[in-house]
Amino acid sequence: MPLTFIVIVAAVVAFVWLRNQPPAQRPQAILKLALLVGTLILLVLAVTGRLHFLFAFLAFLYPLLRRLLPSLLGGLMSGNTAGGGTRASAGNQSRVSGEILEMSLDHDSGTMSGRVIKGPMEGRELDNLSEQEFLELLRYCRANDEDSARLLETYLDRRFGDSWRADDQTEDQESGRAGSAGGPLTESEALDILGLEPGASRDEIIKAHRRMMQKVHPDHGGSNYLAARINEAKECLLG
């Protein structure tokens, strides 16, 4: 009974911890959890003298693991690159930053993720904010940094559609402003937006621009603001 109770409590704690992880980090969290559980099982088998059962089981699974392990390890490495603090490999992810927000766009899935880098909510991931916190953050961005406000509006549009605007009592009346970009881009910022490495060729820049515009073009339900920044990044790098 004590062992069963401990297992149930551990399972509940693991479930709550996993649910609180940002969606973009959940695959890595699941892998970490699986490794922890596997280690604990190994320790229990070693203490109880039943380790030979594990070896027999692994021998049975060896042909399957031999085929699947390389792809699993490859997925783990790519997931760690995207979720860590380093730049993702060229062509996989773009980053656009304002003074308050830093946003990433995955080229393959088209999903956006973001983090607050300045202000009262500094360090918070956008995936973890409540509806009220989104509106508070939006008001703060509008008062302090137009670029960050446009980024947050883009994120909210892609995540919630137009439904969030019904609760936005302070939405700007100047609709044309949504398509305007901020200040001039540096070469480093332009590379980040297109997901390229320094020294990218003209052909790579054009291909990255075309790929990004397919994801965020306003005609495809994308963002005027991001489309403007992507066009500006191309002009900056090719100019």
N, CA and C of each residue as an Amber inpcrd file, in Angstrom:
protein
   717
   0.8180000  -1.2220000   0.0000000   0.0000000   0.0000000   0.0000000
   0.8510000   1.2730000   0.0000000   1.9160000   1.3680000   0.8450000
   2.7460000   2.5750000   0.8210000   3.3690000   2.8080000  -0.5480000
   3.8440000   1.7140000  -1.1960000   4.4690000   1.8520000  -2.4970000
   3.4570000   2.3400000  -3.5360000   2.2380000   1.7860000  -3.4800000
   1.1880000   2.2210000  -4.4120000   0.8610000   3.6900000  -4.2120000
   0.7800000   4.1230000  -2.9660000   0.4860000   5.5300000  -2.6660000
   1.5810000   6.4330000  -3.1970000   2.8410000   6.0250000  -3.0200000
   3.9740000   6.8240000  -3.4990000   3.9350000   6.9450000  -5.0180000
   3.6190000   5.8410000  -5.7000000   3.5560000   5.8540000  -7.1660000
   2.4550000   6.8010000  -7.6470000   1.2880000   6.7500000  -6.9750000
   0.1710000   7.6140000  -7.3630000   0.5360000   9.0860000  -7.1670000
   1.1210000   9.4210000  -6.0140000   1.5250000  10.8060000  -5.7330000
   2.5520000  11.2820000  -6.7540000   3.5370000  10.4110000  -7.0460000
   4.5750000  10.7850000  -8.0170000   3.9670000  11.0240000  -9.3980000
   2.9870000  10.1920000  -9.7780000   2.3480000  10.3420000 -11.0790000
   1.5810000  11.6620000 -11.1580000   0.8760000  12.0220000 -10.0670000
   0.1250000  13.2800000 -10.0490000   1.0720000  14.4710000 -10.1350000
   2.1630000  14.4290000  -9.3640000   3.1470000  15.5230000  -9.3850000
   3.7570000  15.6600000 -10.7840000   4.0850000  14.5180000 -11.3990000
   4.6700000  14.5570000 -12.7430000   3.6900000  15.1350000 -13.7500000
   2.4140000  14.7580000 -13.6260000   1.3950000  15.2670000 -14.5530000
   1.2400000  16.7800000 -14.4130000   1.1730000  17.2690000 -13.1730000
   1.0140000  18.7090000 -12.9420000   2.2300000  19.4600000 -13.4730000
   3.4210000  18.9260000 -13.1900000   4.6520000  19.5690000 -13.6670000
   4.6850000  19.6240000 -15.1870000   4.2920000  18.5310000 -15.8330000
   4.3060000  18.4720000 -17.2910000   3.2870000  19.4300000 -17.8930000
   2.1120000  19.5360000 -17.2820000   1.0750000  20.4230000 -17.8040000
   1.4760000  21.8860000 -17.6800000   2.3120000  22.2240000 -16.7050000
   2.7370000  23.6130000 -16.5000000   3.8870000  24.0150000 -17.4120000
   4.4350000  23.0520000 -18.1560000   5.5200000  23.3870000 -19.0720000
   4.9530000  24.0690000 -20.3150000   5.6690000  25.0640000 -20.8920000
   5.2210000  25.6790000 -22.1480000   5.0870000  24.6150000 -23.2330000
   4.0890000  24.7160000 -24.1040000   3.9010000  23.7050000 -25.1520000
   5.1540000  23.4250000 -25.9620000   5.9390000  24.4670000 -26.2350000
   7.1380000  24.2750000 -27.0500000   8.1910000  23.4420000 -26.3350000
   8.1260000  23.3760000 -24.9870000   9.1400000  22.6460000 -24.2200000
   8.6430000  21.2930000 -23.7200000   7.3870000  20.9570000 -24.0090000
   6.8380000  19.7060000 -23.4930000   7.5130000  18.4540000 -24.0480000
   7.8780000  18.4000000 -25.3550000   8.5880000  17.2000000 -25.8250000
   9.8660000  16.9230000 -25.0550000  10.6470000  17.9940000 -24.7660000
  11.8680000  17.8050000 -23.9830000  11.5370000  17.3950000 -22.5430000
  10.4450000  17.9700000 -21.9940000  10.0480000  17.6200000 -20.6330000
   9.6340000  16.1490000 -20.5400000   8.9280000  15.6560000 -21.5600000
   8.5130000  14.2480000 -21.5750000   9.7290000  13.3340000 -21.6250000
  10.7200000  13.7100000 -22.4310000  11.9360000  12.9020000 -22.5190000
  12.6820000  12.8720000 -21.1830000  12.7560000  14.0350000 -20.5300000
  13.4250000  14.0810000 -19.2260000  12.6910000  13.2070000 -18.2130000
  11.3640000  13.2750000 -18.2520000  10.5570000  12.4740000 -17.3300000
  10.7490000  10.9900000 -17.5970000  10.7900000  10.6240000 -18.8790000
  10.9850000   9.2200000 -19.2350000  12.3500000   8.7200000 -18.7750000
  13.3790000   9.5570000 -18.9180000  14.7160000   9.1760000 -18.4570000
  14.7530000   8.9950000 -16.9440000  14.0610000   9.8910000 -16.2170000
  14.0210000   9.7860000 -14.7620000  13.3230000   8.5060000 -14.3250000
  12.1680000   8.2130000 -14.9430000  11.4260000   6.9990000 -14.6010000
  12.2540000   5.7590000 -14.9180000  12.9200000   5.7680000 -16.0820000
  13.7570000   4.6340000 -16.4510000  14.8890000   4.4070000 -15.4660000
  15.5000000   5.5090000 -15.0040000  16.5820000   5.3980000 -14.0220000
  16.0810000   4.8210000 -12.7050000  14.9120000   5.2790000 -12.2600000
  14.3420000   4.7650000 -11.0090000  14.0060000   3.2810000 -11.1180000
  13.4440000   2.8750000 -12.2550000  13.1340000   1.4580000 -12.4580000
  14.3990000   0.6210000 -12.4260000  15.4490000   1.1380000 -13.0540000
  16.7340000   0.4300000 -13.0650000  17.2820000   0.2600000 -11.6550000
  17.1710000   1.3110000 -10.8360000  17.6470000   1.2340000  -9.4580000
  16.8480000   0.2110000  -8.6490000  15.5090000   0.2160000  -8.8270000
  14.6670000  -0.7330000  -8.0940000  15.0060000  -2.1680000  -8.4730000
  15.2020000  -2.4120000  -9.7620000  15.5450000  -3.7600000 -10.2160000
  16.9030000  -4.1890000  -9.6720000  17.8360000  -3.2420000  -9.6250000
  19.1640000  -3.5760000  -9.1030000  19.1040000  -3.9080000  -7.6190000
  18.3430000  -3.1300000  -6.8470000  18.2390000  -3.3580000  -5.4000000
  17.5340000  -4.6710000  -5.0910000  16.5000000  -4.9980000  -5.8700000
  15.7190000  -6.2160000  -5.6070000  16.2990000  -7.4550000  -6.2720000
  17.4300000  -7.3160000  -6.9670000  18.0600000  -8.4700000  -7.5870000
  17.3460000  -8.9810000  -8.8240000  16.5800000  -8.1370000  -9.4870000
  15.8310000  -8.5670000 -10.6670000  16.3530000  -7.9060000 -11.9450000
  17.5910000  -7.4970000 -11.9190000  18.1500000  -6.7790000 -13.0600000
  18.2050000  -7.6600000 -14.3060000  18.2970000  -8.9870000 -14.1110000
  18.3880000  -9.8740000 -15.2630000  17.1230000  -9.8130000 -16.1210000
  15.9610000  -9.4670000 -15.4950000  14.7340000  -9.3250000 -16.2790000
  14.8550000  -8.1710000 -17.2830000  15.5250000  -7.1000000 -16.8340000
  15.7020000  -5.9460000 -17.7160000  16.5760000  -6.3060000 -18.9090000
  17.6720000  -7.0340000 -18.6430000  18.5580000  -7.4180000 -19.7370000
  17.8410000  -8.3180000 -20.7420000  17.0070000  -9.2100000 -20.2380000
  16.2500000 -10.0840000 -21.1350000  15.2730000  -9.2710000 -21.9900000
  14.6560000  -8.2700000 -21.3690000  13.7110000  -7.4210000 -22.0820000
  14.4250000  -6.5940000 -23.1510000  15.6050000  -6.0350000 -22.8170000
  16.3640000  -5.2480000 -23.7810000  16.8440000  -6.1130000 -24.9440000
  17.2160000  -7.3640000 -24.6470000  17.6270000  -8.2670000 -25.7200000
  16.4690000  -8.5240000 -26.6810000  15.2620000  -8.5930000 -26.1220000
  14.0730000  -8.7980000 -26.9540000  13.7950000  -7.5700000 -27.8330000
  14.0450000  -6.3590000 -27.2650000  13.7530000  -5.1240000 -27.9880000
  14.8980000  -4.6470000 -28.8830000  16.0500000  -5.2830000 -28.7890000
  17.2450000  -4.7920000 -29.4820000  17.0250000  -4.5540000 -30.9740000
  16.4060000  -5.4780000 -31.7320000  16.2150000  -5.2140000 -33.1720000
  15.4040000  -3.9530000 -33.4390000  14.3660000  -3.7140000 -32.6190000
  13.5400000  -2.5130000 -32.8040000  14.3080000  -1.2530000 -32.4310000
  15.0260000  -1.3070000 -31.2830000  15.7880000  -0.1410000 -30.8400000
  16.8780000   0.2320000 -31.8390000  17.4440000  -0.7720000 -32.4710000
  18.5270000  -0.5310000 -33.4220000  18.0580000   0.3310000 -34.5890000
  16.7730000   0.1740000 -34.9520000  16.2250000   0.9620000 -36.0530000
  15.7010000   2.3270000 -35.6070000  15.1280000   2.3800000 -34.3900000
  14.4740000   3.6040000 -33.9480000  15.3900000   4.5700000 -33.2150000
  16.4270000   4.0600000 -32.5460000  17.2570000   4.9080000 -31.6910000
  17.9040000   6.0730000 -32.4320000  18.4770000   5.8600000 -33.6450000
  19.0890000   7.0080000 -34.3340000  18.1150000   8.1480000 -34.5850000
  16.8830000   7.8150000 -35.0130000  15.9100000   8.8850000 -35.2760000
  15.4690000   9.5660000 -33.9910000  15.3280000   8.7920000 -32.8890000
  14.9430000   9.3940000 -31.6100000  16.0110000  10.3470000 -31.1060000
  17.2780000   9.9130000 -31.2270000  18.3710000  10.7880000 -30.7820000
  18.4580000  12.0270000 -31.6520000  18.2070000  11.8720000 -32.9460000
  18.2180000  13.0290000 -33.8320000  17.1430000  14.0200000 -33.4750000
  15.9390000  13.5280000 -33.1280000  14.8530000  14.4050000 -32.7200000
  15.1630000  15.1220000 -31.4260000  15.8180000  14.4070000 -30.4910000
  16.1750000  15.0330000 -29.2120000  17.1700000  16.1590000 -29.4140000
  18.1800000  15.9260000 -30.2680000  19.1880000  16.9500000 -30.5020000
  18.5830000  18.1750000 -31.1640000  17.6990000  17.9560000 -32.1500000
  17.0810000  19.1090000 -32.8020000  16.1630000  19.8430000 -31.8640000
  15.4650000  19.1270000 -30.9670000  14.5880000  19.7670000 -29.9950000
  15.3560000  20.6060000 -29.0150000  16.5350000  20.1160000 -28.5800000
  17.3530000  20.8780000 -27.6400000  17.8860000  22.1440000 -28.2890000
  18.1880000  22.0770000 -29.5870000  18.6960000  23.2580000 -30.2660000
  17.6380000  24.3280000 -30.3570000  16.3950000  23.8920000 -30.6790000
  15.3280000  24.8740000 -30.8220000  14.9130000  25.4390000 -29.4930000
  14.9550000  24.6350000 -28.4080000  14.4630000  25.0950000 -27.1250000
  15.4970000  25.8090000 -26.2880000  16.7840000  25.7190000 -26.6640000
  17.8200000  26.3250000 -25.8540000  18.0060000  27.7790000 -26.1750000
  19.0890000  28.3700000 -25.6460000  19.3110000  29.7900000 -25.8250000
  20.1020000  30.1290000 -27.0730000  20.5380000  29.0990000 -27.8610000
  21.3260000  29.3720000 -29.0350000  20.4320000  29.5070000 -30.2460000
  20.9760000  30.0360000 -31.2990000  20.2220000  30.2200000 -32.5330000
  19.9660000  28.8700000 -33.1690000  18.7840000  28.6530000 -33.6810000
  18.4440000  27.4200000 -34.3660000  19.2000000  27.3560000 -35.6830000
  19.2990000  26.1370000 -36.2540000  19.9920000  25.9790000 -37.5090000
  19.3050000  26.8110000 -38.5880000  20.1020000  27.2180000 -39.5750000
  19.6050000  28.1260000 -40.5960000  18.3580000  27.5740000 -41.2640000
  17.3720000  28.4500000 -41.4380000  16.1740000  28.0770000 -42.1550000
  15.1140000  27.4080000 -41.3120000  15.3500000  27.1540000 -40.0280000
  14.3820000  26.4630000 -39.1900000  13.5790000  27.3990000 -38.2960000
  14.1690000  28.5020000 -37.8970000  13.5080000  29.3830000 -36.9410000
  13.9480000  30.8250000 -37.1440000  12.9940000  31.7270000 -36.9580000
  13.2920000  33.1570000 -37.0480000  13.0060000  33.8210000 -35.7180000
  13.7350000  34.8940000 -35.4400000  13.5230000  35.6500000 -34.2180000
  13.3150000  37.1220000 -34.5580000  12.3020000  37.7110000 -33.9370000
  12.0340000  39.1390000 -34.0760000  11.8920000  39.7000000 -32.6620000
  12.5870000  40.8030000 -32.3970000  12.5900000  41.3490000 -31.0420000
  12.1840000  42.8110000 -31.0350000  11.4720000  43.1820000 -29.9910000
  11.2420000  44.5730000 -29.6630000  11.9710000  44.8610000 -28.3630000
  11.6910000  46.0030000 -27.7610000  12.3270000  46.3100000 -26.4840000
  11.7560000  45.4720000 -25.3460000  10.5060000  45.0270000 -25.4970000
   9.8240000  44.3330000 -24.4030000   9.6460000  42.8490000 -24.6800000
   9.4680000  42.4760000 -25.9490000   9.1860000  41.0880000 -26.3110000
  10.2350000  40.5430000 -27.2580000  10.4750000  39.2370000 -27.1320000
  11.2900000  38.5040000 -28.0900000  10.4320000  37.3610000 -28.6090000
  10.2350000  37.2910000 -29.9310000   9.3320000  36.3160000 -30.5300000
  10.0940000  35.4060000 -31.4720000   9.7110000  34.1180000 -31.4890000
  10.2900000  33.1480000 -32.4060000   9.1840000  32.5530000 -33.2610000
   9.4930000  32.3030000 -34.5300000   8.5550000  31.6770000 -35.4650000
   9.2040000  30.4390000 -36.0500000   8.5710000  29.2840000 -35.8370000
   9.0640000  28.0340000 -36.3910000   8.6640000  27.9390000 -37.8530000
   9.6410000  27.7400000 -38.7400000   9.3690000  27.7330000 -40.1720000
   8.5320000  26.5280000 -40.5900000   8.7340000  25.3960000 -39.9460000
   8.0470000  24.1720000 -40.3660000   6.5820000  24.1620000 -39.9370000
   6.3390000  24.4870000 -38.6680000   4.9710000  24.4140000 -38.1400000
   4.2220000  25.7370000 -38.2480000   4.9490000  26.8540000 -38.3710000
   4.3140000  28.1680000 -38.4050000   3.8820000  28.6590000 -37.0290000
   4.2370000  27.9460000 -35.9600000   3.8410000  28.3490000 -34.6140000
   4.7850000  29.4290000 -34.0830000   4.1990000  30.3090000 -33.2660000
   4.9740000  31.3840000 -32.6500000   5.0930000  31.1420000 -31.1510000
   6.2290000  31.4910000 -30.6090000   6.4270000  31.4760000 -29.1600000
   7.1490000  32.7570000 -28.7850000   7.0020000  33.1730000 -27.5370000
   7.6080000  34.4450000 -27.1620000   7.9340000  34.5270000 -25.6880000
   8.7360000  35.5240000 -25.3630000   9.1760000  35.7290000 -23.9840000
   9.2440000  37.2220000 -23.7150000   8.8710000  37.6040000 -22.5100000
   8.9530000  39.0060000 -22.0930000  10.3680000  39.2750000 -21.6060000
  11.0390000  40.2530000 -22.1840000  12.4340000  40.5250000 -21.8320000
  12.6020000  41.8270000 -21.0580000  11.4860000  42.5470000 -20.8360000
  11.5850000  43.8050000 -20.1010000  10.2190000  44.1440000 -19.5260000
  10.2170000  44.8030000 -18.3730000   8.9530000  45.2530000 -17.7920000
   8.5080000  44.4090000 -16.6120000   7.2990000  44.6290000 -16.1120000
   6.8030000  43.9420000 -14.9190000   6.7340000  42.4200000 -15.0700000
   6.5630000  41.9270000 -16.2970000   6.4570000  40.4810000 -16.5120000
   7.7390000  39.8890000 -17.0810000   8.8510000  40.5650000 -16.8950000
  10.1320000  40.1190000 -17.4420000  10.4180000  38.6580000 -17.0800000
  10.8410000  37.8800000 -18.0850000  11.1700000  36.4760000 -17.8750000
  10.0090000  35.5220000 -18.1040000   8.7820000  36.0390000 -18.2430000
   7.6140000  35.1660000 -18.4330000   7.5150000  34.7140000 -19.8860000
   7.1030000  33.4530000 -20.0720000   6.8250000  32.9290000 -21.3990000
   5.3820000  33.2620000 -21.7730000   5.1500000  33.6600000 -23.0100000
   3.7940000  34.0240000 -23.4280000   2.8300000  32.8470000 -23.3190000
   3.3260000  31.6370000 -23.5220000   2.4570000  30.4620000 -23.4430000
   1.8490000  30.2840000 -22.0540000   2.4560000  30.9020000 -21.0320000
   1.9980000  30.7010000 -19.6570000   1.1200000  31.8380000 -19.1310000
   0.8660000  32.8560000 -19.9450000   0.1050000  34.0040000 -19.4730000
  -1.3980000  33.7380000 -19.5520000  -2.1290000  34.3240000 -18.6150000
  -3.5880000  34.2470000 -18.6480000  -4.1320000  35.3320000 -19.5670000
  -5.4380000  35.2800000 -19.8530000  -6.0560000  36.2790000 -20.7300000
  -5.8910000  37.6860000 -20.1640000  -6.1080000  37.8500000 -18.8600000
  -5.9730000  39.1660000 -18.2450000  -4.5340000  39.6600000 -18.3160000
  -3.5810000  38.7470000 -18.1300000  -2.1660000  39.1360000 -18.2070000
  -1.7910000  39.5490000 -19.6270000  -2.3730000  38.8800000 -20.6390000
  -2.1260000  39.2920000 -22.0200000  -2.5660000  40.7290000 -22.2510000
  -3.7530000  41.0780000 -21.7570000  -4.2730000  42.4290000 -21.9620000
  -3.4290000  43.4600000 -21.2090000  -2.9840000  43.1120000 -19.9950000
  -2.1220000  44.0220000 -19.2350000  -0.7930000  44.2300000 -19.9600000
  -0.2370000  43.1360000 -20.4840000   1.0220000  43.2350000 -21.2080000
   0.8500000  44.0560000 -22.4830000  -0.2740000  43.8760000 -23.1640000
  -0.5250000  44.6280000 -24.3880000  -0.6130000  46.1250000 -24.0990000
  -1.2910000  46.4890000 -23.0120000  -1.3640000  47.9110000 -22.6500000
   0.0260000  48.4680000 -22.3330000   0.8250000  47.6770000 -21.6510000
   2.1840000  48.1240000 -21.3060000   3.0160000  48.3060000 -22.5840000
   2.8940000  47.3620000 -23.5260000   3.6520000  47.4640000 -24.7760000
   3.2220000  48.6780000 -25.5840000   1.9150000  48.9210000 -25.6600000
   1.4270000  50.0720000 -26.4140000   1.9120000  51.3870000 -25.8340000
   2.0870000  51.4130000 -24.5180000   2.5290000  52.6450000 -23.8690000
   4.0410000  52.8520000 -23.9650000   4.7970000  51.7450000 -24.1980000
   6.2480000  51.8520000 -24.1030000   7.0250000  51.4420000 -25.3440000
   6.4560000  50.5940000 -26.1970000   7.2070000  50.1430000 -27.3670000
   6.2430000  49.6440000 -28.4410000   6.1420000  50.3990000 -29.5220000
   5.1920000  50.0630000 -30.5890000   5.5220000  48.7320000 -31.2420000
   6.8200000  48.4610000 -31.4600000   7.2030000  47.1940000 -32.0860000
   6.7270000  45.9980000 -31.2660000   6.9210000  46.0610000 -29.9540000
   6.4950000  44.9600000 -29.0920000   4.9750000  44.8110000 -29.1020000
   4.2620000  45.9400000 -29.1760000   2.8000000  45.8710000 -29.2460000
   2.3560000  45.1660000 -30.5180000   2.9950000  45.4810000 -31.6550000
   2.6410000  44.8300000 -32.9160000   2.9690000  43.3300000 -32.8530000
   4.0980000  42.9850000 -32.2410000   4.4640000  41.5740000 -32.1010000
   3.4390000  40.8140000 -31.2610000   3.0300000  41.4170000 -30.1600000
   2.0730000  40.7440000 -29.2870000   0.7140000  40.5970000 -29.9740000
   0.2860000  41.6220000 -30.7050000  -0.9760000  41.5190000 -31.4390000
  -0.9060000  40.3910000 -32.4670000   0.2470000  40.2720000 -33.1300000
   0.4300000  39.1890000 -34.1020000   0.3340000  37.8210000 -33.4320000
   1.0060000  37.6950000 -32.2730000   0.9590000  36.4420000 -31.5240000
  -0.4750000  36.0930000 -31.1240000  -1.2050000  37.0770000 -30.6170000
  -2.5820000  36.8470000 -30.1710000  -3.4880000  36.4690000 -31.3480000
  -3.2670000  37.1160000 -32.5050000  -4.0630000  36.7770000 -33.6850000
  -3.8290000  35.3310000 -34.1180000  -2.5740000  34.9010000 -34.0920000
  -2.2600000  33.5430000 -34.5420000  -2.7260000  32.5020000 -33.5270000
  -2.7420000  32.8580000 -32.2560000  -3.1340000  31.8940000 -31.2290000
  -4.6360000  31.8630000 -30.9850000  -5.2850000  33.0470000 -30.9810000
  -6.6930000  33.1150000 -30.6040000  -7.6130000  33.6000000 -31.7300000
  -7.0600000  33.9390000 -32.9050000  -7.8900000  34.5380000 -33.9420000
  -8.2800000  35.9490000 -33.5290000  -9.5020000  36.3530000 -33.8590000
  -9.9700000  37.7030000 -33.5190000 -10.7030000  37.7580000 -32.1780000
 -10.8560000  36.6180000 -31.5100000 -11.6850000  36.5810000 -30.3000000
 -11.1370000  37.4690000 -29.1870000  -9.8010000  37.6110000 -29.0960000
  -9.2210000  38.3950000 -28.0050000  -9.5480000  39.8860000 -28.1340000
  -9.8350000  40.3470000 -29.3640000 -10.0750000  41.7710000 -29.5760000
 -11.3740000  42.2370000 -28.9180000 -12.3110000  41.3180000 -28.6920000
 -13.5610000  41.6940000 -28.0290000 -13.3090000  42.1680000 -26.6000000
 -12.2450000  41.6650000 -25.9720000 -11.9130000  42.0580000 -24.6050000
 -10.8850000  43.1820000 -24.5460000 -10.4080000  43.6110000 -25.7170000
  -9.3870000  44.6470000 -25.7680000 -10.0630000  46.0070000 -25.8760000
 -10.2020000  46.6880000 -24.7580000 -10.8900000  47.9720000 -24.7260000
 -10.0000000  49.1370000 -25.1350000  -8.6970000  48.8810000 -25.2980000
  -7.7680000  49.9750000 -25.6060000  -7.1340000  49.8090000 -26.9750000
  -7.7740000  49.0130000 -27.8490000  -7.1870000  48.7820000 -29.1690000
  -7.0570000  50.0910000 -29.9290000  -5.9200000  50.2690000 -30.5820000
  -5.6700000  51.5040000 -31.3200000  -6.6680000  51.6670000 -32.4560000
  -7.1220000  52.8780000 -32.6550000  -8.0710000  53.1530000 -33.7220000
  -7.3810000  53.3570000 -35.0730000  -6.0580000  53.5430000 -35.0500000
  -5.3360000  53.7830000 -36.3000000  -4.9880000  52.4420000 -36.9180000
  -5.8940000  51.8710000 -37.6830000  -5.6980000  50.5220000 -38.2140000
  -4.5160000  50.4520000 -39.1620000  -4.2110000  51.5270000 -39.8620000
  -3.1040000  51.4760000 -40.8010000  -1.7720000  51.3210000 -40.1200000
  -1.6990000  51.6670000 -38.8460000  -0.4270000  51.5940000 -38.1360000
   0.0440000  50.1670000 -37.9610000  -0.8780000  49.1860000 -38.0240000
  -0.5230000  47.7920000 -37.7880000   0.4660000  47.2790000 -38.8070000
   0.4930000  47.8430000 -39.9850000   1.3900000  47.3310000 -41.0100000
   2.7410000  47.9940000 -41.0120000   2.9460000  49.0020000 -40.2010000
   4.2040000  49.7160000 -40.2090000   5.2500000  48.9820000 -39.4130000
   6.4790000  49.0920000 -39.8450000   7.5810000  48.4630000 -39.1340000
   8.2620000  49.4880000 -38.2540000   9.1640000  49.0200000 -37.3900000
   9.8470000  49.9120000 -36.4790000  11.0690000  50.5430000 -37.1300000
  12.1240000  50.7670000 -36.3240000  13.3110000  51.4180000 -36.8310000
  14.0880000  50.5350000 -37.7870000  15.1370000  51.1150000 -38.4250000
  15.9490000  50.3560000 -39.3800000  16.5740000  49.1310000 -38.7230000
  16.6530000  48.0530000 -39.4850000  17.2200000  46.8140000 -38.9680000
  18.7340000  46.8240000 -39.1110000  19.4140000  46.1840000 -38.1640000
  20.8250000  45.9080000 -38.3250000  20.9760000  44.6010000 -39.1030000
  22.1630000  44.3290000 -39.5890000  22.3920000  43.0860000 -40.3370000
  22.1260000  41.8670000 -39.4580000  22.5340000  41.9390000 -38.1930000
  22.2990000  40.8250000 -37.2800000  20.8120000  40.5730000 -37.0730000
  20.0340000  41.6410000 -36.9100000  18.5900000  41.4970000 -36.7310000
  17.9370000  40.9210000 -37.9860000  18.4000000  41.3750000 -39.1540000
  17.8450000  40.8700000 -40.4080000  18.1200000  39.3780000 -40.5690000
  19.3140000  38.9380000 -40.1870000  19.6470000  37.5110000 -40.2550000
  18.7670000  36.6980000 -39.3100000  18.5330000  37.2390000 -38.1090000
  17.6830000  36.5470000 -37.1440000  16.2520000  36.3990000 -37.6680000
  15.7460000  37.4620000 -38.2920000  14.3710000  37.4360000 -38.7910000
  14.1980000  36.3720000 -39.8690000  15.1930000  36.2420000 -40.7420000
  15.1050000  35.2570000 -41.8240000  15.6510000  33.8870000 -41.4210000
  16.1750000  33.7840000 -40.1940000  16.6910000  32.5010000 -39.7280000
  17.9600000  32.0720000 -40.4460000  18.8280000  33.0310000 -40.7620000
  20.0440000  32.7550000 -41.5170000  21.2900000  32.9860000 -40.6650000
  22.3900000  32.4000000 -41.1050000  23.6800000  32.5890000 -40.4530000
  24.4660000  33.6780000 -41.1880000  25.4220000  34.3310000 -40.4990000
  26.2650000  35.3280000 -41.1750000  26.9430000  34.7250000 -42.3980000
  27.0400000  35.4990000 -43.4480000  27.6630000  35.0270000 -44.6710000
  26.7000000  34.3290000 -45.6180000  25.4070000  34.3880000 -45.3300000
  24.4250000  33.7440000 -46.1980000  24.4970000  34.3350000 -47.6070000
  24.3390000  33.4690000 -48.6050000  24.4090000  33.9200000 -49.9930000
  23.1210000  34.6160000 -50.4160000  23.1860000  35.2850000 -51.5620000
  22.0100000  35.9710000 -52.0950000  20.8740000  34.9750000 -52.3400000
  21.2170000  33.8030000 -52.8640000  20.1990000  32.7850000 -53.1320000
  19.5480000  32.3050000 -51.8370000  20.3420000  32.1280000 -50.7770000
  19.8000000  31.6910000 -49.4890000  18.8610000  32.7540000 -48.9030000
  19.2410000  34.0210000 -49.0620000  18.4040000  35.1110000 -48.5510000
  17.0580000  35.1360000 -49.2760000  17.0920000  35.0020000 -50.5950000
  15.8570000  35.0350000 -51.3830000  14.9690000  33.8440000 -51.0350000
  15.5530000  32.6610000 -50.8880000  14.7680000  31.4730000 -50.5540000
  14.1630000  31.5910000 -49.1520000  14.9530000  32.1070000 -48.1970000
  14.4440000  32.2620000 -46.8310000  13.2990000  33.2780000 -46.8030000
  13.4560000  34.3680000 -47.5560000  12.4000000  35.3840000 -47.6290000
  11.1180000  34.7900000 -48.2080000  11.2450000  34.0240000 -49.2870000
  10.0650000  33.4210000 -49.9150000   9.3830000  32.4390000 -48.9650000
  10.1850000  31.6400000 -48.2750000   9.6300000  30.6570000 -47.3380000
   8.8960000  31.3320000 -46.1870000   9.4830000  32.4190000 -45.6630000
   8.8550000  33.1260000 -44.5550000   7.5640000  33.8090000 -44.9750000
   7.5630000  34.4110000 -46.1590000   6.3680000  35.1180000 -46.6140000
   5.2030000  34.1520000 -46.8320000   5.5020000  32.9190000 -47.1990000
   4.4440000  31.9250000 -47.3380000   3.7830000  31.6170000 -45.9990000
   4.5250000  31.8050000 -44.9100000   3.9860000  31.5210000 -43.5780000
   3.2080000  32.6920000 -42.9880000   3.6410000  33.9350000 -43.2810000
   3.0720000  35.0830000 -42.5630000   2.4060000  36.1150000 -43.4660000
   2.2860000  35.8450000 -44.7440000   1.6920000  36.8590000 -45.6370000
   0.2550000  37.1450000 -45.2150000  -0.1390000  38.4310000 -45.1900000
  -1.5060000  38.7950000 -44.7730000  -2.5960000  38.1080000 -45.5900000
  -2.3340000  37.8450000 -46.8750000  -3.3340000  37.1850000 -47.7150000
  -3.5940000  35.7470000 -47.2730000  -2.6690000  35.1900000 -46.4930000
  -2.8200000  33.8200000 -46.0040000  -3.1760000  33.7990000 -44.5140000
  -3.7230000  34.8950000 -44.0340000  -4.0970000  34.9680000 -42.6270000
  -2.9430000  35.3120000 -41.7150000  -1.8750000  35.8660000 -42.2860000
  -0.6960000  36.1930000 -41.4970000  -0.7310000  37.6090000 -40.9580000
   0.4440000  38.1900000 -40.7900000   0.5760000  39.4670000 -40.1020000
   1.1850000  40.5240000 -41.0100000   0.5380000  41.6850000 -41.0760000
   1.1080000  42.8130000 -41.8070000   2.4470000  43.2310000 -41.2160000
   2.5110000  43.2350000 -39.8890000   3.7340000  43.6920000 -39.2230000
   4.9120000  42.7700000 -39.5490000   4.7080000  41.4390000 -39.3800000
   5.7990000  40.5080000 -39.6570000   6.1830000  40.5210000 -41.1360000
   5.1870000  40.6280000 -42.0070000   5.4930000  40.6840000 -43.4390000
   6.3680000  41.9000000 -43.7540000   6.0670000  43.0350000 -43.1200000
   6.8590000  44.2470000 -43.3370000   8.2850000  44.0590000 -42.8410000
   8.4420000  43.4180000 -41.6790000   9.7870000  43.2080000 -41.1360000
  10.5880000  42.2150000 -41.9770000   9.9080000  41.1940000 -42.4980000
  10.5830000  40.1980000 -43.3340000  11.0500000  40.8470000 -44.6470000
  10.1970000  41.6870000 -45.2380000  10.5970000  42.4150000 -46.4450000
  11.7760000  43.3420000 -46.1520000  11.7370000  44.0030000 -45.0150000
  12.8190000  44.9130000 -44.6490000  14.1190000  44.1500000 -44.4290000
  14.0180000  42.9440000 -43.8370000  15.2170000  42.1250000 -43.6140000
  15.8520000  41.7400000 -44.9380000  15.0460000  41.3590000 -45.9150000
  15.5750000  41.0210000 -47.2380000  16.2650000  42.2170000 -47.8780000
  15.6180000  43.3950000 -47.8190000  16.2060000  44.6060000 -48.4010000
  17.5100000  44.9760000 -47.7190000  17.5470000  44.7890000 -46.3950000
  18.7570000  45.1140000 -45.6320000  19.9320000  44.2350000 -46.0700000
  19.6840000  42.9420000 -46.2430000  20.7530000  42.0030000 -46.5580000
  21.1800000  42.0590000 -48.0290000  20.2390000  42.3920000 -48.8980000
  20.5630000  42.4510000 -50.3200000  20.9920000  43.8360000 -50.7810000
  20.7120000  44.8440000 -49.9100000  21.0700000  46.2180000 -50.2850000
  22.5410000  46.4660000 -50.1160000
